[in-house]
Amino acid sequence: MRKFRLASRLTALVLAALLMMSAAWAEGTEDAALQAQYDAALQLYEAGDYAGAYEAFSALEDFSDSRAKAGDSRRQWKAATYKEAVSLYSKKQYAEAKPLFEELGNYEKSKSYLGTCTTQVMRSDYLRAKELYSNGEYAEAKELFESLGSFSDSRKRAKAADEKLQEQLKLEAENQAYAKGLELEAAGKLAEARDSFIEAGAHEGATEKVYETARELARRSAYAKAQDYAHDGDYLSAANWFLALGGYEDSAEQAVKMQEAWQKAEYALAGENSDKAEALAQYLALGDYEDSADKAAELKKSVTGSLVYYAAAALEEAGDLKAAQAGFEAASYGDASERAAQVAETLKNNATYIQAECARMVWDLDTANALFESLGDFSNASVMVMPEMEPITAVRLRDDNTSEKSEIFTAPDGTKHQYQIFKGVPTWRQAQVFCELLGGHLATLTSAEENDFVYHFMRDSGYLTAFFGLSDEARTGDWIWVTGEPFDYVNWHENEPSRSAKERYGMYFYKHLDGTWNDSHFYETAKVDPGCSYICEWDVD
C-alpha cells in the first residue's frame, strides 16, 4: 500500500511538471507568433505602407510597443496621404483628391480642400451630363444630373433628360411595334398587325397601315358575310355582296355561282309551286334557264292577268322580288306596270345599298357616301352617310384621345358579343369610326337581356354615363341603330327622348339608375374634357 501511494505521488509530480513545461512552450509559441506579426508590421512601416502598418500594429494591441507604433503609423499615413492629396489637387485632379481628403477628415486643411474638390467634381459631372444630353444619351445624363442634387439647375435638367428619355423609349417602342406589325401582316395575322400598327403611334406610315389592315379585315368580313347569305339560301344577297367586293379573292366567280344557285333554287320552287300564277311568275323570272320559257308559255294558257297580278303581289310580300317583277310585267292588270317599276327600283336599290355597305366596310368612304346619298331615304340610307372628318391617327387610336378604357366583357348568353368602353374622341361620329376601325361598331342594344347586361357592365366598370350606337341625325325622332338593325326594342326613360334637335344620340345617363336611355349631344362643345364615354361592340367567332 505504501509503495502504491508513493508511486501515485510521483505520478502527480511528473504530470504537474509536464503541464508547466507545456504552458511555457505554448507561451513561447504565442510570443513567437506575435513577434512575427510585429516584424511584418514593421516591414510595412519601413516600406512606407503606413496604412497597412497602422492596421497591423493595431491588431497587435498591447504587444511590445505596438500601440505607439500604430499611432506613429497613423500620423505618417495622414501626412503622406495629405501630401498626395494636395499634389493631386494642385494638378486639378479633383476627383482623385476628393476621396483622400474625405478619409483625412479634419486633418490640416483637408475639409477646405474637400469642399473645393466637391464643387469642382460636381461642376465636371455637370458639364459631362450636359455633353451626354447633347449626344442623346439621355439615360446616362439623367442619372448623372440626379446624382448632383440641387447643384445649379441639375434637377431641372434631370427632368428634361427624363422627358427626352421617355420620348426615346417611346420612339424605340413605336419602331418595334411597326416592325412587328409588318411581320404579322406578312403572316396574314391582320387583326394583330392592325393592333401593332396602332401601338406604333407616331411612326411614319403607321396610320396608313392601320387603315390598310382595317380595309383588308373588312374585305374578309364582307366575304364572310356573303358566304353567310349563301349558307342561309339568300343567293341574291350573296351575289350582290360578292359583286360589291369586285376583284377580291374569287368574289367575281362566287357571284356567278350565286346567280346559278338562285336559278336552281327558284326553278325547284317553281316546279313545286301548286299556285300556277306564282309558278308562272317564277319561271318568267328565270328567262332561258333550263326549260323555264317553255314551262312559262304552258302556264300562261291557264291563268288570267288578275291572277298573275295577285300572285306577284304575294311573291313581293314573301321577298321573291325578281319573280314579283316578272309577274307584274306579265299581268297587264290594274297598276301592274307601276308595281313592276317599283319592284325593279327596289331590286336596284337593294343592290346599290349592299354596294354602299361594302364600300363603307372597306373604308372607301367617298364611294359609300355617294351611293348612300343616291339612295335618298331608301332603307334609312341617308343616316349612313359619314360626314367628312380628318382620319383618326394611329396616335389618337393608341393614346391621345382614347387612353381611358374599360376591360373587355363578353356577354354570357352565348352570342359571343364583346363590349369595351372608351373615352376621349371629340364627336359621336369619331366614336363610330373608332369602333369600326377596331373591327366593331358602337354598341346596339336590341333586347332587354342585352341592355341589362351592357348597362351593368358599364356600371361595374366605374362609368355612370356612356353613349351607344343610336342616332336620329337623319331626321329628328327617327331613331336608327348604326348597323341598320331594326329599332324594335325601346327602353327610353320617362319623358325621353326630348326630341331636341341638339340631342341626337342615345346614351345611358348618370341620373337614370335603372338602365333606361336618354338622348343627348356628345358634349363636343364642352370647354373642358370634350367628348364622352362610349361603348364599342364586337361579334367574335
Sequence and secondary structure as in RCSB ss.txt:
>XXXX:A:sequence
MRKFRLASRLTALVLAALLMMSAAWAEGTEDAALQAQYDAALQLYEAGDYAGAYEAFSALEDFSDSRAKAGDSRR
QWKAATYKEAVSLYSKKQYAEAKPLFEELGNYEKSKSYLGTCTTQVMRSDYLRAKELYSNGEYAEAKELFESLGS
FSDSRKRAKAADEKLQEQLKLEAENQAYAKGLELEAAGKLAEARDSFIEAGAHEGATEKVYETARELARRSAYAK
AQDYAHDGDYLSAANWFLALGGYEDSAEQAVKMQEAWQKAEYALAGENSDKAEALAQYLALGDYEDSADKAAELK
KSVTGSLVYYAAAALEEAGDLKAAQAGFEAASYGDASERAAQVAETLKNNATYIQAECARMVWDLDTANALFESL
GDFSNASVMVMPEMEPITAVRLRDDNTSEKSEIFTAPDGTKHQYQIFKGVPTWRQAQVFCELLGGHLATLTSAEE
NDFVYHFMRDSGYLTAFFGLSDEARTGDWIWVTGEPFDYVNWHENEPSRSAKERYGMYFYKHLDGTWNDSHFYET
AKVDPGCSYICEWDVD
>XXXX:A:secstr
 HHHHHHHHHHHHHHHHHHHHHHHHHHHHHHHHHHHHHHHHHHHHHTT HHHHHHHHHHHTTSTTHHHHHHHHHH
HHHHHHHHHHHHHHHTT HHHHHHHHHHHTTSTTHHHHHHHHHHHHHHHHHHHHHHHHHTT HHHHHHHHHHTTT
STTHHHHHHHHHHHHHHHHHHHHHHHHHHHHHHHHHTT HHHHHHHHHHTTTSTTHHHHHHHHHHHHHHHHHHHH
HHHHHHTT HHHHHHHHHHTTTSTTHHHHHHHHHHHHHHHHHHHHHH   HHHHHHHHHHHTTSTTHHHHHHHHH
TT  HHHHHHHHHHHHHHT HHHHHHHHHHH STTHHHHHHHHHHHHHHHHHHHHHHHHHHTT HHHHHHHHHHT
TTGGGGGGG         HHIIIIITT EE   EE TTSS EEEEEEE  SSHHHHHHHHHHTT EE    SHHH
HHHHHHHHHHTT S EEEEEE  SSTT  EETT        B TT     TT  EEEE TT TTS EEEE   TT
 SSS S EEEEEEE  
